[in-house]
């Protein structure tokens, strides 16, 4: 599939928000680009006027042409501040294929932000190797919750924070309201329908089209409501099963991209480099998310559970009251001097604090550094 970096751009005469839609950051996921093309064609055919600007971009153009997830490295793991600084400081002649893709994509996004005449939003469109349901994920901030809740899809809290270097997290740190959507299986034509519906809803959610001027809004809402099926409205990630280079990993067959599993159920077989096979079982009743059924990738699967509406309301209230300020006064917890959205938890002192306490305030990115847990949240 051969496409240009800029799939299309519409700029309204009236100032307003900027909505950037990125499709196919992974080259074996063509549905995002095709959904963008479909929506742009409809907007032009019907002569619909928008406020602000809509910009649709192809992610990994070279890998898309080859039908591969990536050529040298995963483009959706390169968006840390350190990697971007290294890219900007390096001679472009030393770039590998994904470096070139990232450099061009950054330039296109930077250009849109320079032109912006209002708030900026970004939607990152993906598909999965497993069959199953479309769903939405985002850094757990209240503005991003409000943007995502307009989509009648399962919402996965904490998934973005499990993986370092994703595009949506980097752009939320730059002040954009962002979300990512998994639209279904790579080769399923309905995945394009799901992702196109997401774009139509985002056009009104971001404020580019008034709901009364959006001819596809009601049908898109109904379409995604049907696609959600019986999956709970909100799930949260509790852990990630990582795969290291040299490992052999085999997911048990038959799991959808969001699938319930019961305590003790066999999920996968994992043989670490030089080791013996280990059977991975469900630690308790919960949900398997994004099981790996493709050759490339370092995420075997994610494990999570449903979140009640009561917990969501409690989380919103606690954040609006800014009660996270009391966390730094608890024994064993200190706030990072350089980043107010990062806490250091000394587990030798604070081992009795359940992670749910941090989740309620949006601290879902958790990394172990010796006896210290570093817990972070997306910028508020």
QUIGI-V622700 format. One record per residue. N is the residue number from 1. RES is the residue in one small letter. SS is DSSP state (H for helix, E for strand, L for the rest). Layout:
n: {N N}
res: {RES RES}
ss: {SS SS}
This chain:
n: {1 2 3 4 5 6 7 8 9 10 11 12 13 14 15 16 17 18 19 20 21 22 23 24 25 26 27 28 29 30 31 32 33 34 35 36 37 38 39 40 41 42 43 44 45 46 47 48 49 50 51 52 53 54 55 56 57 58 59 60 61 62 63 64 65 66 67 68 69 70 71 72 73 74 75 76 77 78 79 80 81 82 83 84 85 86 87 88 89 90 91 92 93 94 95 96 97 98 99 100 101 102 103 104 105 106 107 108 109 110 111 112 113 114 115 116 117 118 119 120 121 122 123 124 125 126 127 128 129 130 131 132 133 134 135 136 137 138 139 140 141 142 143 144 145 146 147 148 149 150 151 152 153 154 155 156 157 158 159 160 161 162 163 164 165 166 167 168 169 170 171 172 173 174 175 176 177 178 179 180 181 182 183 184 185 186 187 188 189 190 191 192 193 194 195 196 197 198 199 200 201 202 203 204 205 206 207 208 209 210 211 212 213 214 215 216 217 218 219 220 221 222 223 224 225 226 227 228 229 230 231 232 233 234 235 236 237 238 239 240 241 242 243 244 245 246 247 248 249 250 251 252 253 254 255 256 257 258 259 260 261 262 263 264 265 266 267 268 269 270 271 272 273 274 275 276 277 278 279 280 281 282 283 284 285 286 287 288 289 290 291 292 293 294 295 296 297 298 299 300 301 302 303 304 305 306 307 308 309 310 311 312 313 314 315 316 317 318 319 320 321 322 323 324 325 326 327 328 329 330 331 332 333 334 335 336 337 338 339 340 341 342 343 344 345 346 347 348 349 350 351 352 353 354 355 356 357 358 359 360 361 362 363 364 365 366 367 368 369 370 371 372 373 374 375 376 377 378 379 380}
res: {x x x x x x x x x x x x x x x x x x x x x x x x x x x x x x x x x x x x x x x x x x x x x x x x x x x x x x x x x x x x x x x x x x x x x x x x x x x x x x x x x x x x x x x x x x x x x x x x x x x x x x x x x x x x x x x x x x x x x x x x x x x x x x x x x x x x x x x x x x x x x x x x x x x x x x x x x x x x x x x x x x x x x x x x x x x x x x x x x x x x x x x x x x x x x x x x x x x x x x x x x x x x x x x x x x x x x x x x x x x x x x x x x x x x x x x x x x x x x x x x x x x x x x x x x x x x x x x x x x x x x x x x x x x x x x x x x x x x x x x x x x x x x x x x x x x x x x x x x x x x x x x x x x x x x x x x x x x x x x x x x x x x x x x x x x x x x x x x x x x x x x x x x x x x x x x x x x x x x x x x x x x x x x x x x x x x x x x x x x x x}
ss: {L L L L L E E E E E E L L E E E E E E E E E E L L L L L L L H H H H H H H H H H H H H H H L L L L L E E E E E E E E L L H H H H H H L L L L L L L L H H H L L L H H H H H H H H H L L H H H L L H H H H H H H H H H H H H H H H H H H L L L L E E E E E E E E E L L L L L L E E E E L L L H H H H H H H L L L L L E E E E L L H H H L L L L H H H H H H H L L L E E E E E E E E E L L L H H H H H H H H H H H H H H H H H L L L L L H H H L L L H H H H H H H H H H H H L L L L L E E E E E E E E E L L L L L E E E E L L L L L L E E E E L L L L E E E E E E L L L L L E E E E E L L L L E E E E L L L L L L L L L E E E E E E E E L L H H H H H H H H H H H H L L H H H H H H H L L L E E E L L L L L L E E E E E H H H H L L L L H H H H H H L L L L E E E E E L L E E E E E L L L L}
